[in-house]
Amino acid sequence: MTVRVLLFAGLRERLRSDSAALELPDGATVRDLLAALADQHPTLRELLPPCRVAVNQEFVNADHPVCASDELAVIPPVSGGHDDAPGDANDDERVRLETTPLALERTVAAVAHRHAGGVVTFIGQVRDHSRGHAIDHLEYEAYAPMALKVMRGIAAAIEAEVTGASVAIHHRLGRLEIGEVAVIVAAAAPHRAEAFTACRAAIEALKRDVPIWKREVAVDGSTWLVQGP
């Protein structure tokens, strides 16, 4: 069978394509998919070991079966179709991907409720130095439909675990200049301790699990994709 695999960040840049067509035997698994990708595109081999695979926008293990009709994506370590496109179909105010500047007031409004005694926010912004280089700007990209799905899952899981909590995650995509806001996380809860716990859990899960990547472009012209928090 022939399958199409979506590629992101360093994989996309290395192959100079956002997808790859692979020939797999019937009954193939994710393990077989990764092996075929390495064999058919050797330039990707060294980048694949830390990657995870998503099938129909869900992370799966190596033994998961693969079908020709599946939406397959190889996800490099993270820093997040046209459905739920940024700034277009964000139907849940709690989780948003935006190509325009983020607003703290909007994020806080998404979690505000009458029982909230505390609201904690985290704002991540673009700094002017990284890895010993002066930074000119950042560029963020995402596997948008899966990113929104995972963000919704993060918010729901934290709200189920932390009594009375409400969580919102808003992330920026595209080019960001020094000082611009890249992400805002807000958490509301009846008491401050729970609000702090929920906010910290959300930002940590965002950096670990959401397929969003950033490119750091230095003043001296050097550029690299940052994979990982």
FITI-847708 format. One line per field, with one value per residue: residue in one letter; x, y, z of N, C-alpha, C in turn; residue number from 0. Coordinates in nm, 2 decimals. Layout:
# FITI-847708
resn <- [A | ...]
n_u <- [X | ...]
n_v <- [Y | ...]
n_w <- [Z | ...]
ca_u <- [X | ...]
ca_v <- [Y | ...]
ca_w <- [Z | ...]
c_u <- [X | ...]
c_v <- [Y | ...]
c_w <- [Z | ...]
resi <- [NUM | ...]
This chain:
# FITI-847708
resn <- [M | T | V | R | V | L | L | F | A | G | L | R | E | R | L | R | S | D | S | A | A | L | E | L | P | D | G | A | T | V | R | D | L | L | A | A | L | A | D | Q | H | P | T | L | R | E | L | L | P | P | C | R | V | A | V | N | Q | E | F | V | N | A | D | H | P | V | C | A | S | D | E | L | A | V | I | P | P | V | S | G | G | H | D | D | A | P | G | D | A | N | D | D | E | R | V | R | L | E | T | T | P | L | A | L | E | R | T | V | A | A | V | A | H | R | H | A | G | G | V | V | T | F | I | G | Q | V | R | D | H | S | R | G | H | A | I | D | H | L | E | Y | E | A | Y | A | P | M | A | L | K | V | M | R | G | I | A | A | A | I | E | A | E | V | T | G | A | S | V | A | I | H | H | R | L | G | R | L | E | I | G | E | V | A | V | I | V | A | A | A | A | P | H | R | A | E | A | F | T | A | C | R | A | A | I | E | A | L | K | R | D | V | P | I | W | K | R | E | V | A | V | D | G | S | T | W | L | V | Q | G | P]
n_u <- [0.08 | 0.03 | 0.13 | 0.10 | 0.30 | 0.31 | 0.55 | 0.75 | 0.91 | 1.25 | 1.27 | 1.11 | 1.26 | 1.50 | 1.43 | 1.32 | 1.05 | 0.71 | 0.59 | 0.60 | 0.58 | 0.53 | 0.60 | 0.44 | 0.40 | 0.09 | -0.07 | 0.13 | 0.32 | 0.37 | 0.64 | 0.74 | 0.68 | 0.86 | 1.10 | 1.09 | 1.08 | 1.33 | 1.49 | 1.41 | 1.45 | 1.73 | 1.86 | 1.71 | 1.75 | 1.92 | 1.77 | 1.54 | 1.52 | 1.44 | 1.19 | 0.82 | 0.53 | 0.22 | -0.11 | -0.39 | -0.40 | -0.33 | -0.10 | 0.09 | 0.20 | 0.49 | 0.40 | 0.15 | -0.10 | -0.09 | -0.28 | -0.37 | -0.55 | -0.51 | -0.43 | -0.11 | 0.17 | 0.50 | 0.64 | 0.87 | 1.07 | 0.91 | 0.88 | 0.38 | -0.44 | -0.69 | -0.89 | -0.96 | -0.78 | -0.52 | -0.64 | -0.88 | -1.07 | -1.09 | -1.28 | -1.31 | -1.26 | -1.07 | -0.85 | -0.62 | -0.47 | -0.29 | -0.22 | -0.19 | -0.12 | -0.12 | -0.36 | -0.36 | -0.59 | -0.79 | -0.72 | -0.74 | -1.01 | -1.12 | -1.10 | -1.22 | -1.44 | -1.72 | -1.65 | -1.38 | -1.11 | -0.86 | -0.64 | -0.40 | -0.13 | 0.08 | 0.32 | 0.50 | 0.77 | 0.95 | 1.30 | 1.61 | 1.85 | 2.00 | 2.15 | 2.40 | 2.39 | 2.29 | 1.96 | 1.75 | 1.49 | 1.20 | 1.04 | 0.74 | 0.60 | 0.33 | 0.17 | -0.12 | -0.41 | -0.37 | -0.23 | -0.42 | -0.60 | -0.45 | -0.40 | -0.65 | -0.70 | -0.50 | -0.60 | -0.85 | -0.77 | -0.62 | -0.82 | -0.99 | -0.84 | -0.75 | -0.94 | -1.21 | -1.07 | -0.99 | -0.86 | -0.67 | -0.50 | -0.32 | -0.15 | 0.10 | 0.16 | 0.39 | 0.60 | 0.78 | 0.88 | 1.15 | 1.06 | 0.79 | 0.49 | 0.47 | 0.33 | 0.05 | -0.06 | -0.34 | -0.48 | -0.75 | -0.88 | -1.05 | -0.88 | -0.55 | -0.33 | -0.42 | -0.46 | -0.20 | -0.08 | -0.23 | -0.17 | 0.11 | 0.12 | 0.00 | 0.17 | 0.40 | 0.31 | 0.23 | 0.48 | 0.59 | 0.42 | 0.27 | 0.25 | 0.43 | 0.67 | 0.98 | 1.18 | 1.48 | 1.63 | 1.93 | 2.11 | 2.34 | 2.28 | 2.28 | 2.07 | 1.84 | 1.63 | 1.46 | 1.42 | 1.24 | 1.19]
n_v <- [-0.12 | 0.23 | 0.51 | 0.84 | 1.06 | 1.31 | 1.57 | 1.77 | 2.07 | 2.02 | 1.78 | 1.84 | 2.04 | 1.92 | 1.73 | 1.89 | 1.91 | 1.89 | 1.64 | 1.28 | 1.01 | 0.67 | 0.32 | 0.05 | -0.27 | -0.46 | -0.46 | -0.33 | -0.16 | 0.12 | 0.11 | -0.02 | 0.18 | 0.39 | 0.27 | 0.23 | 0.50 | 0.59 | 0.42 | 0.48 | 0.75 | 0.84 | 1.07 | 1.15 | 0.98 | 1.01 | 1.20 | 1.08 | 0.90 | 1.04 | 1.11 | 1.11 | 0.94 | 1.03 | 0.91 | 0.98 | 1.22 | 1.15 | 1.06 | 0.75 | 0.41 | 0.21 | -0.03 | 0.02 | -0.03 | 0.06 | 0.22 | 0.28 | 0.49 | 0.65 | 0.95 | 1.04 | 1.14 | 1.24 | 1.34 | 1.57 | 1.63 | 1.86 | 2.22 | 2.18 | 1.99 | 2.20 | 2.24 | 2.39 | 2.60 | 2.84 | 3.13 | 3.11 | 2.89 | 2.85 | 2.75 | 2.73 | 2.92 | 2.87 | 2.75 | 2.85 | 2.92 | 3.17 | 3.41 | 3.67 | 3.93 | 3.83 | 3.86 | 3.94 | 4.00 | 3.86 | 3.60 | 3.56 | 3.62 | 3.39 | 3.20 | 3.30 | 3.28 | 3.29 | 3.16 | 3.17 | 3.24 | 3.30 | 3.39 | 3.29 | 3.37 | 3.29 | 3.44 | 3.40 | 3.54 | 3.67 | 3.67 | 3.85 | 3.71 | 3.39 | 3.07 | 3.18 | 3.36 | 3.67 | 3.74 | 3.79 | 3.75 | 3.53 | 3.24 | 3.07 | 2.75 | 2.51 | 2.19 | 2.23 | 2.13 | 1.91 | 2.02 | 2.20 | 2.01 | 1.86 | 2.06 | 2.12 | 1.87 | 1.88 | 2.10 | 2.00 | 1.77 | 1.88 | 2.04 | 1.84 | 1.72 | 1.92 | 2.06 | 2.27 | 2.42 | 2.62 | 2.63 | 2.80 | 2.82 | 3.01 | 3.05 | 3.19 | 3.20 | 3.21 | 3.48 | 3.64 | 3.93 | 4.06 | 4.08 | 4.04 | 3.86 | 3.52 | 3.31 | 3.26 | 3.15 | 3.08 | 3.03 | 2.96 | 2.93 | 2.82 | 2.88 | 3.02 | 2.84 | 2.62 | 2.74 | 2.83 | 2.57 | 2.46 | 2.63 | 2.60 | 2.32 | 2.33 | 2.48 | 2.33 | 2.09 | 2.18 | 2.25 | 2.00 | 1.83 | 1.94 | 1.98 | 2.22 | 2.42 | 2.62 | 2.85 | 2.99 | 3.29 | 3.44 | 3.75 | 3.75 | 3.61 | 3.33 | 3.04 | 2.82 | 2.54 | 2.50 | 2.22 | 2.09 | 2.18]
n_w <- [0.00 | -0.05 | 0.14 | 0.27 | 0.44 | 0.67 | 0.72 | 0.94 | 1.07 | 1.13 | 0.98 | 0.75 | 0.64 | 0.59 | 0.39 | 0.21 | 0.16 | 0.25 | 0.30 | 0.25 | 0.03 | 0.09 | 0.03 | 0.17 | 0.32 | 0.34 | 0.66 | 0.79 | 1.05 | 1.27 | 1.34 | 1.11 | 0.93 | 1.00 | 0.96 | 0.68 | 0.60 | 0.68 | 0.52 | 0.25 | 0.24 | 0.32 | 0.42 | 0.62 | 0.83 | 1.07 | 1.21 | 1.29 | 1.53 | 1.79 | 1.72 | 1.73 | 1.63 | 1.48 | 1.44 | 1.27 | 1.41 | 1.67 | 1.91 | 1.88 | 1.96 | 1.87 | 1.77 | 1.66 | 1.41 | 1.06 | 0.81 | 0.47 | 0.45 | 0.66 | 0.84 | 0.86 | 1.05 | 1.12 | 1.41 | 1.51 | 1.82 | 2.03 | 2.09 | 1.87 | 0.77 | 0.66 | 0.83 | 1.15 | 1.10 | 1.17 | 1.33 | 1.21 | 1.24 | 1.51 | 1.74 | 2.01 | 2.28 | 2.47 | 2.37 | 2.13 | 1.81 | 1.67 | 1.41 | 1.45 | 1.69 | 2.03 | 2.30 | 2.64 | 2.79 | 2.65 | 2.68 | 2.96 | 2.99 | 2.89 | 3.09 | 3.31 | 3.58 | 3.81 | 4.05 | 4.08 | 4.27 | 4.23 | 3.96 | 3.75 | 3.53 | 3.25 | 3.05 | 2.76 | 2.59 | 2.31 | 2.33 | 2.32 | 2.29 | 2.24 | 2.29 | 2.28 | 2.07 | 1.92 | 1.87 | 1.59 | 1.50 | 1.56 | 1.42 | 1.41 | 1.36 | 1.31 | 1.34 | 1.28 | 1.32 | 1.48 | 1.69 | 1.81 | 1.89 | 2.08 | 2.26 | 2.36 | 2.49 | 2.69 | 2.84 | 2.92 | 3.07 | 3.29 | 3.40 | 3.49 | 3.68 | 3.87 | 4.11 | 4.03 | 3.85 | 3.55 | 3.23 | 2.98 | 2.67 | 2.45 | 2.15 | 1.94 | 1.59 | 1.30 | 1.20 | 1.46 | 1.63 | 1.84 | 2.18 | 2.13 | 2.21 | 2.24 | 2.36 | 2.57 | 2.87 | 3.08 | 3.40 | 3.61 | 3.93 | 4.24 | 4.45 | 4.51 | 4.51 | 4.37 | 4.12 | 4.05 | 4.03 | 3.82 | 3.60 | 3.58 | 3.51 | 3.27 | 3.09 | 3.10 | 2.98 | 2.73 | 2.62 | 2.61 | 2.46 | 2.25 | 1.90 | 1.80 | 1.66 | 1.66 | 1.48 | 1.52 | 1.43 | 1.39 | 1.44 | 1.30 | 1.08 | 1.10 | 1.14 | 1.29 | 1.37 | 1.66 | 1.85 | 2.09 | 2.44]
ca_u <- [0.00 | 0.10 | 0.08 | 0.16 | 0.34 | 0.34 | 0.68 | 0.75 | 1.03 | 1.38 | 1.24 | 1.06 | 1.37 | 1.60 | 1.38 | 1.27 | 0.91 | 0.63 | 0.54 | 0.67 | 0.50 | 0.60 | 0.54 | 0.45 | 0.32 | -0.03 | -0.04 | 0.25 | 0.30 | 0.44 | 0.78 | 0.77 | 0.68 | 0.98 | 1.21 | 1.08 | 1.11 | 1.48 | 1.55 | 1.37 | 1.50 | 1.85 | 1.90 | 1.63 | 1.77 | 1.97 | 1.67 | 1.42 | 1.51 | 1.36 | 1.05 | 0.70 | 0.44 | 0.08 | -0.20 | -0.51 | -0.38 | -0.31 | 0.03 | 0.07 | 0.33 | 0.56 | 0.32 | 0.02 | -0.11 | -0.10 | -0.37 | -0.35 | -0.65 | -0.48 | -0.35 | 0.01 | 0.26 | 0.61 | 0.65 | 1.00 | 1.05 | 0.85 | 0.93 | 0.23 | -0.55 | -0.74 | -0.98 | -0.90 | -0.66 | -0.49 | -0.71 | -1.00 | -1.18 | -1.07 | -1.42 | -1.30 | -1.18 | -0.97 | -0.73 | -0.62 | -0.35 | -0.31 | -0.12 | -0.19 | -0.07 | -0.21 | -0.41 | -0.38 | -0.73 | -0.88 | -0.69 | -0.79 | -1.16 | -1.16 | -1.10 | -1.28 | -1.57 | -1.75 | -1.60 | -1.24 | -1.05 | -0.72 | -0.61 | -0.25 | -0.10 | 0.22 | 0.35 | 0.63 | 0.79 | 1.08 | 1.41 | 1.71 | 1.97 | 1.98 | 2.26 | 2.52 | 2.37 | 2.19 | 1.85 | 1.68 | 1.34 | 1.16 | 0.93 | 0.68 | 0.51 | 0.26 | 0.08 | -0.23 | -0.52 | -0.33 | -0.19 | -0.54 | -0.66 | -0.37 | -0.42 | -0.78 | -0.68 | -0.43 | -0.69 | -0.95 | -0.71 | -0.59 | -0.95 | -1.04 | -0.75 | -0.75 | -1.08 | -1.25 | -0.98 | -1.03 | -0.73 | -0.67 | -0.37 | -0.32 | -0.01 | 0.12 | 0.24 | 0.44 | 0.72 | 0.77 | 1.00 | 1.20 | 0.96 | 0.65 | 0.44 | 0.46 | 0.23 | -0.01 | -0.14 | -0.41 | -0.55 | -0.83 | -0.93 | -1.11 | -0.77 | -0.43 | -0.24 | -0.46 | -0.44 | -0.06 | -0.06 | -0.29 | -0.09 | 0.24 | 0.10 | -0.04 | 0.28 | 0.49 | 0.25 | 0.24 | 0.62 | 0.63 | 0.34 | 0.20 | 0.34 | 0.46 | 0.82 | 1.02 | 1.30 | 1.55 | 1.71 | 2.02 | 2.14 | 2.46 | 2.23 | 2.26 | 1.93 | 1.82 | 1.50 | 1.47 | 1.34 | 1.25 | 1.15]
ca_v <- [0.00 | 0.36 | 0.60 | 0.97 | 1.09 | 1.46 | 1.60 | 1.90 | 2.13 | 1.98 | 1.68 | 1.90 | 2.12 | 1.83 | 1.66 | 2.00 | 1.87 | 1.87 | 1.51 | 1.18 | 0.89 | 0.55 | 0.19 | -0.03 | -0.39 | -0.46 | -0.50 | -0.26 | -0.09 | 0.25 | 0.07 | -0.04 | 0.31 | 0.47 | 0.20 | 0.26 | 0.64 | 0.59 | 0.35 | 0.55 | 0.88 | 0.82 | 1.19 | 1.17 | 0.87 | 1.06 | 1.28 | 1.00 | 0.84 | 1.11 | 1.15 | 1.04 | 0.93 | 1.05 | 0.86 | 1.06 | 1.33 | 1.09 | 0.99 | 0.61 | 0.34 | 0.15 | -0.15 | 0.06 | -0.06 | 0.17 | 0.20 | 0.38 | 0.60 | 0.72 | 1.07 | 1.00 | 1.25 | 1.22 | 1.46 | 1.59 | 1.68 | 1.99 | 2.33 | 2.19 | 2.02 | 2.33 | 2.25 | 2.46 | 2.67 | 2.95 | 3.25 | 3.09 | 2.80 | 2.83 | 2.76 | 2.71 | 3.03 | 2.83 | 2.71 | 2.92 | 2.95 | 3.30 | 3.47 | 3.81 | 3.95 | 3.77 | 3.96 | 3.88 | 4.01 | 3.76 | 3.47 | 3.56 | 3.61 | 3.25 | 3.12 | 3.37 | 3.24 | 3.35 | 3.08 | 3.18 | 3.33 | 3.33 | 3.37 | 3.29 | 3.37 | 3.28 | 3.50 | 3.37 | 3.64 | 3.65 | 3.74 | 3.89 | 3.62 | 3.24 | 2.99 | 3.26 | 3.44 | 3.77 | 3.69 | 3.89 | 3.72 | 3.39 | 3.19 | 2.95 | 2.67 | 2.40 | 2.09 | 2.30 | 2.06 | 1.82 | 2.11 | 2.24 | 1.89 | 1.83 | 2.17 | 2.09 | 1.76 | 1.93 | 2.18 | 1.91 | 1.68 | 1.96 | 2.08 | 1.72 | 1.69 | 2.03 | 2.10 | 2.41 | 2.49 | 2.65 | 2.66 | 2.85 | 2.83 | 3.08 | 3.04 | 3.27 | 3.14 | 3.30 | 3.56 | 3.73 | 4.01 | 4.07 | 4.14 | 4.00 | 3.75 | 3.39 | 3.22 | 3.30 | 3.05 | 3.14 | 2.93 | 3.02 | 2.83 | 2.89 | 2.93 | 3.06 | 2.73 | 2.54 | 2.82 | 2.81 | 2.43 | 2.43 | 2.71 | 2.53 | 2.20 | 2.36 | 2.53 | 2.21 | 1.99 | 2.25 | 2.24 | 1.86 | 1.74 | 2.01 | 1.99 | 2.35 | 2.44 | 2.75 | 2.87 | 3.11 | 3.35 | 3.52 | 3.87 | 3.72 | 3.53 | 3.19 | 3.00 | 2.68 | 2.50 | 2.45 | 2.11 | 2.06 | 2.30]
ca_w <- [0.00 | -0.05 | 0.24 | 0.27 | 0.57 | 0.69 | 0.79 | 1.00 | 1.13 | 1.07 | 0.88 | 0.63 | 0.59 | 0.53 | 0.27 | 0.13 | 0.13 | 0.37 | 0.30 | 0.18 | -0.01 | 0.12 | 0.00 | 0.29 | 0.30 | 0.42 | 0.79 | 0.84 | 1.18 | 1.28 | 1.33 | 0.97 | 0.86 | 1.03 | 0.89 | 0.54 | 0.58 | 0.68 | 0.40 | 0.13 | 0.25 | 0.41 | 0.48 | 0.74 | 0.93 | 1.19 | 1.28 | 1.33 | 1.66 | 1.89 | 1.67 | 1.76 | 1.51 | 1.51 | 1.34 | 1.28 | 1.51 | 1.80 | 1.93 | 1.90 | 1.98 | 1.75 | 1.72 | 1.61 | 1.27 | 0.97 | 0.70 | 0.36 | 0.46 | 0.79 | 0.83 | 0.93 | 1.07 | 1.20 | 1.49 | 1.59 | 1.95 | 2.01 | 2.17 | 1.84 | 0.68 | 0.67 | 0.95 | 1.26 | 1.06 | 1.26 | 1.31 | 1.12 | 1.29 | 1.66 | 1.80 | 2.16 | 2.32 | 2.57 | 2.30 | 2.00 | 1.74 | 1.61 | 1.33 | 1.49 | 1.83 | 2.14 | 2.40 | 2.77 | 2.83 | 2.59 | 2.74 | 3.09 | 2.98 | 2.85 | 3.20 | 3.42 | 3.63 | 3.94 | 4.16 | 4.07 | 4.37 | 4.18 | 3.82 | 3.73 | 3.39 | 3.21 | 2.92 | 2.70 | 2.48 | 2.23 | 2.39 | 2.21 | 2.29 | 2.26 | 2.25 | 2.25 | 1.95 | 1.93 | 1.79 | 1.51 | 1.51 | 1.56 | 1.33 | 1.47 | 1.28 | 1.39 | 1.28 | 1.34 | 1.37 | 1.60 | 1.80 | 1.88 | 1.96 | 2.20 | 2.36 | 2.42 | 2.58 | 2.81 | 2.93 | 2.98 | 3.17 | 3.41 | 3.47 | 3.56 | 3.80 | 3.96 | 4.14 | 4.01 | 3.76 | 3.41 | 3.17 | 2.84 | 2.61 | 2.33 | 2.10 | 1.82 | 1.48 | 1.21 | 1.24 | 1.58 | 1.66 | 1.98 | 2.27 | 2.10 | 2.29 | 2.17 | 2.42 | 2.70 | 2.94 | 3.20 | 3.48 | 3.72 | 4.03 | 4.36 | 4.54 | 4.44 | 4.50 | 4.25 | 4.00 | 4.01 | 3.99 | 3.69 | 3.50 | 3.56 | 3.44 | 3.13 | 3.01 | 3.09 | 2.89 | 2.60 | 2.57 | 2.59 | 2.38 | 2.14 | 1.78 | 1.76 | 1.65 | 1.64 | 1.41 | 1.57 | 1.32 | 1.46 | 1.37 | 1.21 | 0.97 | 1.13 | 1.16 | 1.32 | 1.43 | 1.80 | 1.88 | 2.24 | 2.52]
c_u <- [0.09 | 0.04 | 0.16 | 0.18 | 0.37 | 0.47 | 0.68 | 0.89 | 1.16 | 1.36 | 1.20 | 1.18 | 1.47 | 1.56 | 1.33 | 1.13 | 0.84 | 0.56 | 0.62 | 0.58 | 0.59 | 0.53 | 0.56 | 0.36 | 0.19 | 0.00 | 0.08 | 0.21 | 0.38 | 0.59 | 0.82 | 0.77 | 0.81 | 1.10 | 1.21 | 1.12 | 1.27 | 1.54 | 1.53 | 1.42 | 1.62 | 1.89 | 1.82 | 1.67 | 1.82 | 1.87 | 1.55 | 1.41 | 1.43 | 1.22 | 0.94 | 0.62 | 0.29 | 0.00 | -0.34 | -0.51 | -0.38 | -0.18 | 0.01 | 0.20 | 0.38 | 0.48 | 0.19 | 0.01 | -0.13 | -0.19 | -0.35 | -0.44 | -0.61 | -0.41 | -0.23 | 0.10 | 0.38 | 0.64 | 0.79 | 0.97 | 1.00 | 0.90 | 0.87 | 0.23 | -0.60 | -0.84 | -0.90 | -0.78 | -0.65 | -0.58 | -0.84 | -1.11 | -1.15 | -1.21 | -1.42 | -1.21 | -1.06 | -0.84 | -0.73 | -0.48 | -0.38 | -0.20 | -0.11 | -0.16 | -0.18 | -0.25 | -0.43 | -0.52 | -0.82 | -0.85 | -0.75 | -0.95 | -1.20 | -1.16 | -1.18 | -1.41 | -1.59 | -1.70 | -1.44 | -1.19 | -0.91 | -0.71 | -0.46 | -0.23 | 0.05 | 0.23 | 0.49 | 0.65 | 0.93 | 1.19 | 1.52 | 1.84 | 1.93 | 2.10 | 2.38 | 2.51 | 2.27 | 2.08 | 1.78 | 1.53 | 1.32 | 1.05 | 0.87 | 0.59 | 0.44 | 0.19 | -0.06 | -0.35 | -0.49 | -0.29 | -0.31 | -0.60 | -0.59 | -0.39 | -0.55 | -0.77 | -0.61 | -0.52 | -0.79 | -0.89 | -0.68 | -0.72 | -1.01 | -0.96 | -0.75 | -0.89 | -1.10 | -1.17 | -1.04 | -0.90 | -0.75 | -0.52 | -0.38 | -0.17 | -0.01 | 0.19 | 0.29 | 0.56 | 0.69 | 0.90 | 1.03 | 1.09 | 0.82 | 0.61 | 0.41 | 0.35 | 0.18 | -0.09 | -0.21 | -0.48 | -0.62 | -0.88 | -0.98 | -1.00 | -0.64 | -0.34 | -0.29 | -0.44 | -0.29 | -0.03 | -0.11 | -0.21 | 0.04 | 0.22 | 0.07 | 0.08 | 0.38 | 0.44 | 0.25 | 0.38 | 0.66 | 0.55 | 0.27 | 0.29 | 0.35 | 0.62 | 0.86 | 1.16 | 1.36 | 1.65 | 1.80 | 2.06 | 2.26 | 2.41 | 2.22 | 2.12 | 1.92 | 1.68 | 1.53 | 1.37 | 1.35 | 1.22 | 1.27]
c_v <- [0.12 | 0.45 | 0.73 | 1.01 | 1.24 | 1.48 | 1.75 | 1.94 | 2.08 | 1.87 | 1.74 | 1.98 | 2.03 | 1.77 | 1.77 | 1.97 | 1.85 | 1.73 | 1.41 | 1.06 | 0.77 | 0.43 | 0.10 | -0.16 | -0.38 | -0.52 | -0.43 | -0.18 | 0.04 | 0.22 | 0.05 | 0.09 | 0.39 | 0.40 | 0.23 | 0.40 | 0.65 | 0.53 | 0.42 | 0.69 | 0.89 | 0.95 | 1.22 | 1.08 | 0.92 | 1.14 | 1.20 | 0.95 | 0.91 | 1.14 | 1.06 | 1.04 | 0.95 | 0.99 | 0.92 | 1.15 | 1.28 | 1.03 | 0.84 | 0.54 | 0.27 | 0.04 | -0.11 | 0.03 | 0.06 | 0.13 | 0.31 | 0.50 | 0.69 | 0.85 | 1.05 | 1.12 | 1.20 | 1.35 | 1.47 | 1.63 | 1.83 | 2.09 | 2.33 | 2.17 | 2.16 | 2.35 | 2.31 | 2.53 | 2.79 | 3.07 | 3.23 | 3.01 | 2.76 | 2.85 | 2.75 | 2.83 | 2.99 | 2.80 | 2.78 | 2.92 | 3.07 | 3.34 | 3.62 | 3.82 | 3.89 | 3.88 | 3.89 | 3.89 | 3.90 | 3.63 | 3.46 | 3.55 | 3.47 | 3.16 | 3.18 | 3.30 | 3.29 | 3.28 | 3.10 | 3.28 | 3.37 | 3.30 | 3.39 | 3.29 | 3.35 | 3.35 | 3.47 | 3.47 | 3.61 | 3.74 | 3.76 | 3.81 | 3.48 | 3.17 | 3.07 | 3.35 | 3.55 | 3.74 | 3.81 | 3.87 | 3.57 | 3.36 | 3.06 | 2.88 | 2.56 | 2.31 | 2.13 | 2.22 | 1.97 | 1.91 | 2.16 | 2.12 | 1.85 | 1.93 | 2.15 | 1.98 | 1.80 | 2.01 | 2.09 | 1.82 | 1.76 | 2.00 | 1.96 | 1.68 | 1.79 | 2.08 | 2.25 | 2.48 | 2.51 | 2.69 | 2.71 | 2.86 | 2.90 | 3.09 | 3.12 | 3.18 | 3.25 | 3.37 | 3.65 | 3.80 | 4.01 | 4.14 | 4.10 | 3.88 | 3.63 | 3.30 | 3.28 | 3.18 | 3.11 | 3.02 | 3.00 | 2.90 | 2.90 | 2.95 | 2.94 | 2.93 | 2.64 | 2.61 | 2.81 | 2.67 | 2.41 | 2.51 | 2.64 | 2.40 | 2.22 | 2.39 | 2.41 | 2.11 | 2.05 | 2.23 | 2.10 | 1.80 | 1.81 | 2.03 | 2.14 | 2.36 | 2.58 | 2.75 | 3.00 | 3.16 | 3.45 | 3.65 | 3.85 | 3.63 | 3.38 | 3.16 | 2.85 | 2.66 | 2.45 | 2.34 | 2.07 | 2.19 | 2.39]
c_w <- [0.00 | 0.05 | 0.22 | 0.41 | 0.58 | 0.76 | 0.83 | 1.05 | 1.05 | 0.96 | 0.74 | 0.56 | 0.52 | 0.40 | 0.17 | 0.07 | 0.26 | 0.39 | 0.22 | 0.15 | 0.02 | 0.07 | 0.12 | 0.26 | 0.38 | 0.56 | 0.86 | 0.97 | 1.17 | 1.28 | 1.19 | 0.89 | 0.88 | 0.96 | 0.74 | 0.51 | 0.58 | 0.56 | 0.27 | 0.12 | 0.35 | 0.48 | 0.61 | 0.86 | 1.06 | 1.27 | 1.33 | 1.47 | 1.77 | 1.85 | 1.72 | 1.63 | 1.56 | 1.40 | 1.37 | 1.40 | 1.66 | 1.81 | 1.95 | 1.92 | 1.86 | 1.69 | 1.66 | 1.46 | 1.19 | 0.85 | 0.59 | 0.38 | 0.58 | 0.75 | 0.92 | 0.94 | 1.16 | 1.27 | 1.56 | 1.73 | 1.94 | 2.11 | 2.31 | 1.81 | 0.69 | 0.78 | 1.06 | 1.22 | 1.15 | 1.23 | 1.24 | 1.20 | 1.44 | 1.72 | 1.95 | 2.20 | 2.42 | 2.49 | 2.16 | 1.95 | 1.66 | 1.52 | 1.36 | 1.64 | 1.93 | 2.24 | 2.53 | 2.82 | 2.78 | 2.65 | 2.88 | 3.09 | 2.95 | 2.97 | 3.32 | 3.45 | 3.77 | 4.06 | 4.17 | 4.17 | 4.32 | 4.03 | 3.80 | 3.58 | 3.37 | 3.07 | 2.87 | 2.58 | 2.42 | 2.30 | 2.28 | 2.21 | 2.31 | 2.21 | 2.21 | 2.13 | 1.99 | 1.83 | 1.72 | 1.52 | 1.52 | 1.46 | 1.39 | 1.36 | 1.36 | 1.29 | 1.34 | 1.40 | 1.49 | 1.71 | 1.88 | 1.95 | 2.09 | 2.31 | 2.43 | 2.52 | 2.70 | 2.90 | 3.00 | 3.09 | 3.30 | 3.48 | 3.54 | 3.68 | 3.91 | 3.99 | 4.11 | 3.91 | 3.62 | 3.35 | 3.02 | 2.80 | 2.47 | 2.28 | 1.97 | 1.72 | 1.39 | 1.26 | 1.36 | 1.60 | 1.81 | 2.07 | 2.24 | 2.18 | 2.21 | 2.23 | 2.55 | 2.75 | 3.06 | 3.27 | 3.59 | 3.81 | 4.15 | 4.45 | 4.46 | 4.42 | 4.38 | 4.12 | 3.95 | 3.96 | 3.84 | 3.58 | 3.47 | 3.48 | 3.30 | 3.04 | 3.00 | 2.98 | 2.75 | 2.54 | 2.54 | 2.48 | 2.25 | 2.02 | 1.73 | 1.76 | 1.62 | 1.57 | 1.47 | 1.46 | 1.39 | 1.37 | 1.27 | 1.09 | 0.99 | 1.17 | 1.20 | 1.38 | 1.57 | 1.82 | 2.02 | 2.31 | 2.54]
resi <- [0 | 1 | 2 | 3 | 4 | 5 | 6 | 7 | 8 | 9 | 10 | 11 | 12 | 13 | 14 | 15 | 16 | 17 | 18 | 19 | 20 | 21 | 22 | 23 | 24 | 25 | 26 | 27 | 28 | 29 | 30 | 31 | 32 | 33 | 34 | 35 | 36 | 37 | 38 | 39 | 40 | 41 | 42 | 43 | 44 | 45 | 46 | 47 | 48 | 49 | 50 | 51 | 52 | 53 | 54 | 55 | 56 | 57 | 58 | 59 | 60 | 61 | 62 | 63 | 64 | 65 | 66 | 67 | 68 | 69 | 70 | 71 | 72 | 73 | 74 | 75 | 76 | 77 | 78 | 79 | 80 | 81 | 82 | 83 | 84 | 85 | 86 | 87 | 88 | 89 | 90 | 91 | 92 | 93 | 94 | 95 | 96 | 97 | 98 | 99 | 100 | 101 | 102 | 103 | 104 | 105 | 106 | 107 | 108 | 109 | 110 | 111 | 112 | 113 | 114 | 115 | 116 | 117 | 118 | 119 | 120 | 121 | 122 | 123 | 124 | 125 | 126 | 127 | 128 | 129 | 130 | 131 | 132 | 133 | 134 | 135 | 136 | 137 | 138 | 139 | 140 | 141 | 142 | 143 | 144 | 145 | 146 | 147 | 148 | 149 | 150 | 151 | 152 | 153 | 154 | 155 | 156 | 157 | 158 | 159 | 160 | 161 | 162 | 163 | 164 | 165 | 166 | 167 | 168 | 169 | 170 | 171 | 172 | 173 | 174 | 175 | 176 | 177 | 178 | 179 | 180 | 181 | 182 | 183 | 184 | 185 | 186 | 187 | 188 | 189 | 190 | 191 | 192 | 193 | 194 | 195 | 196 | 197 | 198 | 199 | 200 | 201 | 202 | 203 | 204 | 205 | 206 | 207 | 208 | 209 | 210 | 211 | 212 | 213 | 214 | 215 | 216 | 217 | 218 | 219 | 220 | 221 | 222 | 223 | 224 | 225 | 226 | 227 | 228]
